[in-house]
């Protein structure tokens, strides 16, 4: 009996040592794998961070270059347009900058256009959550004309808050175009447009100034205002009206005054 018990104890001890050795080997292997994984994740985080920083920097540089090009192109367009009317010049500026807010200082013969410009870059990450990232910058374009001289342009970058009211105006203008496009021609009156834009009469975003019909076209002039009237801009909406019982697509351009 003692021999059997001694033999069993020896076998059990050997088995325990084998199990312990196996566990240690497994743990060492696991720690090694985890170490490699952590090192790889750290490297990817560092690498992807550098890649994203470079992409963001290139995107910002591209946005700024596009803004400078837009300023130069607009100045040349103002020179070649031959226009002297403030509204016509405002439209030239809008078509090249798409600025939702354009003001004119007659005493200085100077236009100021405020617009946010955006671009996308692909954000590289290991874990889910990557994809396109939108970068936006706010710009103020200034166009000045001196007698006997060509138009000159300046462009400066500003804080996002400067462009925020204009971005809100852009949304309001898109909504106005949709509403006017969906109206029947017979309803395109000053009161009709005002009611379509402000059914409750409580909004302060729209002030319909005039509705004029010229042949098969209706021109609606509206003063559009951002929240708390921080910024307002006069817009002219043009819509074809081939008949009283049809609808049509409206176009919008800012105007120097209402």
Steps between C-alpha positions, in 0.01 A plus 500: 500500500772739592673431170179573309442819695858613447477430127171691475653796680794501260271485197279776641801718566631448151157584356478817709845607384405438140180702543690783669766497231233500230316791662818702531586431139151603391512817711841594362376444146183701572698787651729498197205513261335777700825692503529474124134603459537802729815606315321464166197698622723775636689516171176513299364774726819701456516433126132572435521815709785629285318404180181675614693811603662517158167448324334769709785742432480434125122546506530831685765618255271402211205691649713813544636472147148465360393809696789703357421376149134593546599850611727549196245353257227727639713812465570414136129431441408836650746669264371324191131531589492872431213527750460808717171416671544372857250216450671379181840512671358314801382223269845473340657460845241243607547284189872470568502474881149370581517723806159514672573846642625779271496865611589818313655818636429769242724758668801272468391329177554172679321166516543256787401136458498249787501128431599169658697260280516126572682188380521134604793276582502128583572443870716186540440295818545135606172464688157576349415869487723621218386647174455844346560800728372843401729800546348848482661841502341846502616763250425866443555622143542873438476655154590865448479719192675832458423734206721418204638187663426130487309320773720378784427209732597398851413182684538440873424202720272558799356308796215261425257725689533765229358262237239330717215749426573475128486120516158532664391740225603244237263248655217753511558592134488135394172459688363816336590373153320174574188677626484745209566222247204306638252789485241542226557810290169654606614486864825685434398826663668685784246374751500151349877460516516642852237252616678209328824587677349595834158332544468600867623855456742456791828457317741784450708329238310623194378842394352491150564843350349468153368260237524619140383313189685566177360297213541133589725571799427597859765678706460477879716725717542383859710619792628180663623522860697263722413428863443813707561696178876472551541519120250574227534490125272603218434224246324500166321178407413453133243245390353425158120509485389362163146454638298560815444133577863379473807506718861579415853498637608822669851648492646731765775762502589754771434867433667811635171633637128435509 
